[in-house]
Amino acid sequence: MGTLRTPFAGPLVTVDDVQAALVGPPASRPVLVDVRWSLGAGREANQAAYLEEHLPGAAFLDLESALSGPPAPDGRGGRHPMPARQDLEHGLRDAGVRAGRPVVFYDAGPGLGAARAWWVTAHHGLEGAVLDGGLAAWRAAGLPTASGPVDVPEGDVGLPGGAPGRELLDADGLVRHQAAGGQVLDARPADRYRGENETIDPVAGHVPGAVSLPALSLLGPEGRLLDAEQVVQALTRAGGRTDLPTAVYCGSGVQAAHLALTLEAHGVGPRPAVYAGSWSDWVSDPGRPVER
């Protein structure tokens, strides 16, 4: 077993990047992984959308079972806890991910499922990439798509040991991060940050001192990420800074991964840590403070 090898310059790739890599030597062509996901849709609905249309040769990876663990009855760990190592490895192999070959994650928009796959695997030391704009960008380039199941050879990739590739925080780690002078960014929509229209989690509001920077506000009209200058401007307008250690969270660790991808891909500030349990974990302890 071994780790991934990537020819890409960073975690965000364009349609042109992927297309060029797919015509290279077979052993170095990227494995394409479709991480179709919509909140509350369930595996069957997400997989059905994948079967309807996907990139040629792409395999389906289920966010709920491969990229998340089962939620605890008391809510500790949040709605999408980090997956067990063996479950992640099993899911990647089922998707055909192979040692020595790059992997590109994508979805049908707005990039949340693909970003979650990128961050979780990167945390475990596997450096994949995300297709900017996903399936829509592929279609817009006039490239062919496919439908139906794909016969994917089983992968052999293994998760390396050693230090994590990306920093994972729990609630106590987030508190220590703030106490040390780090900033915290809330990636949820602004109304949920303010404590309005909360229909998902049992308590409304945000982590005290957090700054609102919705992940999806950093997408352009075509579903691609804004450029670095626009991201810096958005962060500054929100009251954030580019020179501080940064931690990000959302409702359950999915939009947070998208914001982490945006910041890292554009080199905006230090590489961010992710509080994967996020708000759904934070409010599982009634003793934690809440701000509205």
C-alpha positions as CSV (number, residue, x, y, z in Angstrom):
1,M,0.0,0.0,0.0
2,G,1.1,3.6,-0.5
3,T,-0.1,7.1,-0.7
4,L,-1.4,9.3,-3.5
5,R,0.8,11.1,-5.9
6,T,-0.6,14.3,-7.4
7,P,0.6,16.3,-10.4
8,F,-1.5,19.3,-9.4
9,A,-0.1,22.5,-8.0
10,G,-2.7,22.7,-5.2
11,P,-6.0,21.4,-3.9
12,L,-8.2,23.2,-6.4
13,V,-8.1,22.1,-10.1
14,T,-9.8,23.3,-13.3
15,V,-11.5,21.4,-16.0
16,D,-8.4,22.0,-18.2
17,D,-6.2,20.6,-15.5
18,V,-8.2,17.4,-15.2
19,Q,-8.6,17.0,-19.0
20,A,-4.9,17.3,-19.5
21,A,-4.1,14.7,-16.7
22,L,-6.6,12.2,-18.2
23,V,-4.7,11.9,-21.5
24,G,-1.4,11.2,-19.8
25,P,0.0,7.7,-19.2
26,P,-2.6,5.4,-17.8
27,A,-0.8,4.8,-14.5
28,S,-0.7,8.5,-13.7
29,R,-4.2,9.5,-14.7
30,P,-6.4,10.7,-11.9
31,V,-9.1,8.6,-10.3
32,L,-12.4,10.6,-10.5
33,V,-14.6,10.4,-7.5
34,D,-18.2,11.8,-7.4
35,V,-19.2,12.9,-3.9
36,R,-22.8,13.8,-4.7
37,W,-24.5,15.1,-1.5
38,S,-27.4,17.1,-0.4
39,L,-28.3,17.7,3.2
40,G,-31.0,15.3,4.3
41,A,-31.2,13.5,0.9
42,G,-29.7,10.2,2.0
43,R,-27.5,7.8,0.1
44,E,-30.1,6.4,-2.3
45,A,-31.1,9.8,-3.6
46,N,-27.5,11.0,-3.9
47,Q,-26.4,7.8,-5.7
48,A,-29.5,8.1,-8.0
49,A,-28.4,11.6,-9.0
50,Y,-24.9,10.3,-9.7
51,L,-26.2,7.4,-11.8
52,E,-28.3,9.9,-13.8
53,E,-25.2,11.9,-14.9
54,H,-21.5,11.9,-13.9
55,L,-18.0,12.3,-15.4
56,P,-17.0,9.3,-17.5
57,G,-15.3,6.6,-15.3
58,A,-16.1,8.4,-12.1
59,A,-17.1,6.3,-9.0
60,F,-19.6,7.3,-6.3
61,L,-18.4,7.9,-2.8
62,D,-21.1,8.3,0.0
63,L,-20.4,11.1,2.4
64,E,-22.6,9.7,5.1
65,S,-20.9,6.3,5.4
66,A,-17.4,6.8,4.1
67,L,-16.7,10.4,5.1
68,S,-18.7,10.5,8.4
69,G,-19.2,8.3,11.4
70,P,-22.6,7.5,12.9
71,P,-23.8,10.4,15.2
72,A,-23.8,9.7,18.9
73,P,-27.2,9.6,20.7
74,D,-26.2,12.6,22.8
75,G,-25.0,14.6,19.9
76,R,-21.4,14.7,21.0
77,G,-19.2,14.8,17.9
78,G,-21.9,16.5,15.9
79,R,-24.1,15.4,13.0
80,H,-21.2,14.3,10.8
81,P,-18.5,13.0,13.1
82,M,-15.1,12.2,11.6
83,P,-15.3,8.6,10.1
84,A,-13.4,5.7,11.5
85,R,-10.1,5.2,9.8
86,Q,-11.0,1.8,8.4
87,D,-14.4,3.1,7.1
88,L,-12.7,5.9,5.2
89,E,-10.1,3.5,3.7
90,H,-12.7,1.0,2.7
91,G,-14.8,3.7,1.0
92,L,-11.8,5.1,-0.9
93,R,-10.8,1.6,-2.1
94,D,-14.4,0.9,-3.2
95,A,-14.2,4.1,-5.3
96,G,-11.1,2.8,-7.0
97,V,-8.5,5.1,-5.3
98,R,-5.1,3.7,-5.9
99,A,-1.6,4.3,-4.5
100,G,0.6,6.3,-6.8
101,R,-2.4,7.9,-8.7
102,P,-3.9,11.3,-8.1
103,V,-7.5,11.6,-7.1
104,V,-10.0,14.4,-8.0
105,F,-13.2,14.8,-6.1
106,Y,-16.2,16.6,-7.5
107,D,-19.9,17.0,-7.1
108,A,-22.8,18.6,-8.8
109,G,-22.6,21.8,-6.8
110,P,-22.0,23.7,-4.8
111,G,-18.8,21.8,-3.9
112,L,-19.6,20.8,-0.3
113,G,-19.4,17.1,-0.7
114,A,-16.2,17.3,-2.7
115,A,-14.6,19.6,-0.2
116,R,-15.5,17.3,2.7
117,A,-13.9,14.4,0.9
118,W,-10.8,16.5,0.2
119,W,-10.4,17.7,3.8
120,V,-11.1,14.3,5.5
121,T,-8.6,12.5,3.2
122,A,-6.0,15.4,3.5
123,H,-6.3,15.1,7.3
124,H,-5.2,11.5,7.0
125,G,-2.3,12.5,4.8
126,L,-3.8,11.8,1.3
127,E,-3.5,14.9,-0.9
128,G,-6.3,14.9,-3.4
129,A,-7.9,17.8,-5.3
130,V,-11.3,19.3,-5.9
131,L,-12.7,20.1,-9.4
132,D,-13.6,23.8,-9.3
133,G,-17.2,24.1,-10.5
134,G,-17.8,20.4,-10.5
135,L,-20.1,18.7,-12.9
136,A,-21.5,22.0,-14.2
137,A,-18.1,23.3,-15.1
138,W,-17.3,20.0,-17.0
139,R,-20.6,20.4,-18.9
140,A,-20.0,24.1,-19.7
141,A,-16.7,23.1,-21.3
142,G,-18.6,20.9,-23.7
143,L,-17.1,17.7,-22.4
144,P,-19.0,14.4,-22.4
145,T,-20.8,12.9,-19.4
146,A,-22.0,9.4,-18.7
147,S,-24.9,7.7,-16.9
148,G,-25.4,4.4,-15.2
149,P,-23.1,2.4,-13.0
150,V,-19.3,2.3,-13.5
151,D,-17.3,-0.9,-13.1
152,V,-14.5,0.4,-10.9
153,P,-11.5,-1.8,-10.2
154,E,-11.0,-2.0,-6.4
155,G,-8.4,0.4,-5.2
156,D,-5.4,-0.3,-3.0
157,V,-4.7,3.0,-1.3
158,G,-3.7,3.0,2.3
159,L,-3.9,5.8,4.9
160,P,-0.4,6.7,6.0
161,G,0.4,7.0,9.7
162,G,2.3,9.9,11.3
163,A,1.2,13.5,12.0
164,P,-2.1,14.6,10.5
165,G,-2.0,16.4,7.2
166,R,-4.6,19.0,8.4
167,E,-5.4,20.1,11.9
168,L,-8.5,18.8,13.4
169,L,-10.0,20.5,16.5
170,D,-12.6,19.5,19.0
171,A,-14.6,21.9,21.2
172,D,-11.8,22.2,23.8
173,G,-9.3,22.7,21.1
174,L,-11.3,25.5,19.6
175,V,-11.5,27.2,23.1
176,R,-7.7,26.9,23.4
177,H,-7.3,28.3,19.8
178,Q,-9.3,31.4,20.7
179,A,-7.4,31.8,24.1
180,A,-4.1,31.8,22.2
181,G,-5.3,34.7,20.0
182,G,-6.6,32.7,17.0
183,Q,-9.6,33.8,15.0
184,V,-12.7,31.6,14.4
185,L,-14.7,31.7,11.2
186,D,-18.3,30.5,11.0
187,A,-19.0,29.1,7.5
188,R,-22.8,28.8,7.8
189,P,-25.3,31.1,6.2
190,A,-25.3,34.5,7.9
191,D,-28.9,34.1,9.3
192,R,-28.0,30.9,11.1
193,Y,-24.9,32.6,12.5
194,R,-27.1,35.4,13.9
195,G,-29.4,32.8,15.4
196,E,-32.2,33.3,12.9
197,N,-34.1,30.6,10.9
198,E,-32.4,27.8,12.7
199,T,-34.2,24.6,11.5
200,I,-31.4,22.1,11.7
201,D,-29.8,22.2,15.1
202,P,-31.6,22.4,18.5
203,V,-29.9,25.6,19.6
204,A,-29.6,28.8,17.6
205,G,-26.6,31.2,17.6
206,H,-22.8,31.0,17.2
207,V,-19.6,30.4,19.1
208,P,-18.8,33.6,21.1
209,G,-16.3,35.7,19.2
210,A,-16.6,33.9,15.9
211,V,-16.7,35.9,12.7
212,S,-19.4,35.1,10.0
213,L,-17.9,34.2,6.6
214,P,-20.4,31.9,4.8
215,A,-18.7,29.4,2.6
216,L,-21.2,29.7,-0.2
217,S,-20.8,33.4,-0.3
218,L,-17.4,32.8,-1.8
219,L,-18.7,31.2,-4.9
220,G,-19.2,33.1,-8.2
221,P,-22.4,32.9,-10.3
222,E,-21.0,29.8,-12.2
223,G,-20.3,27.9,-9.0
224,R,-16.6,28.4,-9.1
225,L,-14.6,29.9,-6.2
226,L,-14.0,33.6,-6.2
227,D,-10.4,34.6,-6.8
228,A,-7.9,35.3,-4.0
229,E,-8.4,39.0,-4.0
230,Q,-12.1,38.7,-3.7
231,V,-11.8,36.2,-0.8
232,V,-9.4,38.5,1.1
233,Q,-11.9,41.4,0.6
234,A,-14.8,39.3,1.9
235,L,-12.8,38.1,4.9
236,T,-11.7,41.7,5.7
237,R,-15.3,43.0,5.3
238,A,-16.5,40.4,7.8
239,G,-14.0,41.5,10.4
240,G,-11.4,38.7,9.9
241,R,-7.7,39.0,9.3
242,T,-5.2,37.2,7.1
243,D,-2.4,37.2,9.6
244,L,-4.0,35.2,12.4
245,P,-4.1,31.5,13.0
246,T,-7.6,30.5,11.8
247,A,-10.1,27.8,12.8
248,V,-13.3,27.2,10.8
249,Y,-16.6,25.5,11.7
250,C,-20.2,25.3,10.4
251,G,-23.2,23.2,11.4
252,S,-21.6,19.7,11.1
253,G,-18.2,20.0,9.4
254,V,-19.2,20.1,5.7
255,Q,-19.4,23.8,4.8
256,A,-16.4,24.3,7.1
257,A,-14.3,22.0,4.8
258,H,-15.5,24.1,1.9
259,L,-14.3,27.3,3.6
260,A,-11.0,25.6,4.5
261,L,-10.5,24.6,0.9
262,T,-11.2,28.2,-0.3
263,L,-8.7,29.7,2.1
264,E,-6.0,27.1,1.5
265,A,-6.4,27.0,-2.3
266,H,-6.0,30.8,-2.5
267,G,-3.2,31.0,0.2
268,V,-5.4,33.3,2.3
269,G,-3.7,33.3,5.7
270,P,-2.2,30.3,7.5
271,R,-3.6,26.9,6.6
272,P,-6.8,26.7,8.7
273,A,-7.8,24.2,11.3
274,V,-11.3,22.6,11.2
275,Y,-13.6,22.1,14.1
276,A,-15.3,19.1,12.5
277,G,-18.0,18.6,15.2
278,S,-18.9,22.2,14.6
279,W,-22.1,23.9,16.0
280,S,-24.0,20.6,16.3
281,D,-21.2,19.3,18.6
282,W,-20.8,22.7,20.4
283,V,-24.5,22.8,21.5
284,S,-24.5,19.1,22.6
285,D,-23.1,20.4,25.9
286,P,-25.5,22.9,27.5
287,G,-22.7,24.4,29.5
288,R,-21.0,25.9,26.5
289,P,-21.7,29.6,25.9
290,V,-23.8,30.7,23.0
291,E,-23.9,34.1,21.3
292,R,-26.6,35.6,19.1
